[in-house]
């Protein structure tokens, strides 16, 4: 069960890292139409009714490259590196949780 708890911890820490405040503020100030299209995300937490999650998926799909503003492109590249790290953390946490549950299930039958 310790393995499962470790996987949950990685998963939760990854979820809490889904935040892009600099990019959200930059979009709000420089490209308000894109910012409104994404649901007006605050970028500070994944819990703002999914708006930061829409910004997260926008970053992962590299839509920031469509911008003519070099500041948005530069901040988008930084956010993309972080978003990929978060994605891999979510996947790793889920895999470790499943492996821990499988190990606990096997030990309970042994």
C-alpha positions as CSV (number, residue, x, y, z in Angstrom):
1,X,0.0,0.0,0.0
2,X,3.0,2.3,0.5
3,X,3.6,2.1,-3.3
4,X,0.0,3.2,-3.9
5,X,0.3,6.1,-1.5
6,X,3.5,7.2,-3.2
7,X,1.7,7.1,-6.6
8,X,-1.2,9.1,-5.1
9,X,1.3,11.7,-3.8
10,X,3.0,12.0,-7.2
11,X,-0.4,12.4,-8.8
12,X,-1.6,15.0,-6.4
13,X,1.6,17.0,-6.6
14,X,1.3,16.9,-10.4
15,X,-2.2,18.2,-10.3
16,X,-1.3,21.0,-8.0
17,X,1.4,22.1,-10.5
18,X,-1.2,22.8,-13.2
19,X,-0.9,26.6,-12.9
20,X,0.3,29.1,-15.5
21,X,-0.3,32.6,-13.9
22,X,2.3,34.4,-16.0
23,X,0.8,33.1,-19.3
24,X,-2.8,33.8,-18.2
25,X,-2.0,37.4,-17.2
26,X,0.0,37.9,-20.4
27,X,-2.9,36.6,-22.5
28,X,-5.4,38.7,-20.6
29,X,-3.3,41.9,-21.3
30,X,-2.1,41.2,-24.8
31,X,-4.7,38.9,-26.5
32,X,-8.0,39.3,-24.6
33,X,-9.9,37.4,-27.3
34,X,-7.8,34.3,-26.9
35,X,-8.0,34.7,-23.1
36,X,-11.8,34.9,-23.2
37,X,-11.9,31.9,-25.7
38,X,-10.1,29.8,-23.1
39,X,-12.7,30.8,-20.5
40,X,-10.8,33.7,-18.8
41,X,-8.5,31.5,-16.8
42,X,-6.8,33.0,-13.7
43,X,-3.9,30.5,-14.2
44,X,-3.3,30.2,-10.5
45,X,-5.1,27.0,-9.8
46,X,-6.6,24.0,-11.6
47,X,-9.8,24.5,-9.5
48,X,-11.2,27.6,-11.2
49,X,-13.9,25.6,-12.8
50,X,-11.7,24.0,-15.4
51,X,-10.5,27.3,-17.0
52,X,-6.9,26.7,-16.1
53,X,-7.3,23.1,-17.4
54,X,-8.4,24.6,-20.8
55,X,-5.2,26.8,-20.6
56,X,-3.2,23.6,-19.8
57,X,-4.6,21.8,-22.9
58,X,-4.1,24.9,-25.0
59,X,-0.4,24.9,-24.0
60,X,0.0,21.2,-24.6
61,X,-1.4,21.6,-28.1
62,X,1.1,24.4,-28.8
63,X,-1.6,26.9,-29.8
64,X,0.6,29.7,-28.4
65,X,2.8,29.4,-31.5
66,X,-0.1,30.9,-33.5
67,X,0.3,34.2,-31.6
68,X,2.1,37.1,-33.3
69,X,3.3,38.3,-29.9
70,X,6.9,37.1,-29.1
71,X,6.3,37.5,-25.4
72,X,3.4,35.0,-25.5
73,X,5.4,32.6,-27.6
74,X,8.3,32.7,-25.2
75,X,6.1,32.3,-22.1
76,X,4.2,29.6,-23.9
77,X,7.4,27.7,-24.5
78,X,8.2,27.9,-20.8
79,X,4.7,26.8,-19.9
80,X,4.9,23.9,-22.4
81,X,8.0,22.5,-20.7
82,X,6.1,22.7,-17.4
83,X,2.9,21.2,-18.9
84,X,4.9,18.3,-20.3
85,X,6.5,17.7,-16.9
86,X,3.0,17.7,-15.3
87,X,1.7,15.3,-17.9
88,X,4.5,12.8,-17.2
89,X,4.0,13.2,-13.5
90,X,0.3,12.4,-13.9
91,X,1.0,9.4,-16.0
92,X,3.8,8.2,-13.6
93,X,1.6,8.7,-10.5
94,X,-1.3,6.7,-12.1
95,X,1.0,3.9,-13.2
96,X,2.6,3.7,-9.7
97,X,-0.9,3.7,-8.1
98,X,-2.1,0.9,-10.3
99,X,1.1,-1.1,-9.7
100,X,0.7,-0.6,-6.0
101,X,-2.9,-1.8,-6.0
102,X,-2.0,-4.8,-8.1
103,X,0.8,-5.6,-5.6
104,X,-1.6,-5.3,-2.7
105,X,-4.1,-7.5,-4.5
106,X,-1.5,-10.2,-5.2
107,X,-0.3,-10.1,-1.5
108,X,-3.8,-10.4,-0.2
109,X,-4.3,-13.7,-2.2
110,X,-0.9,-15.1,-1.3
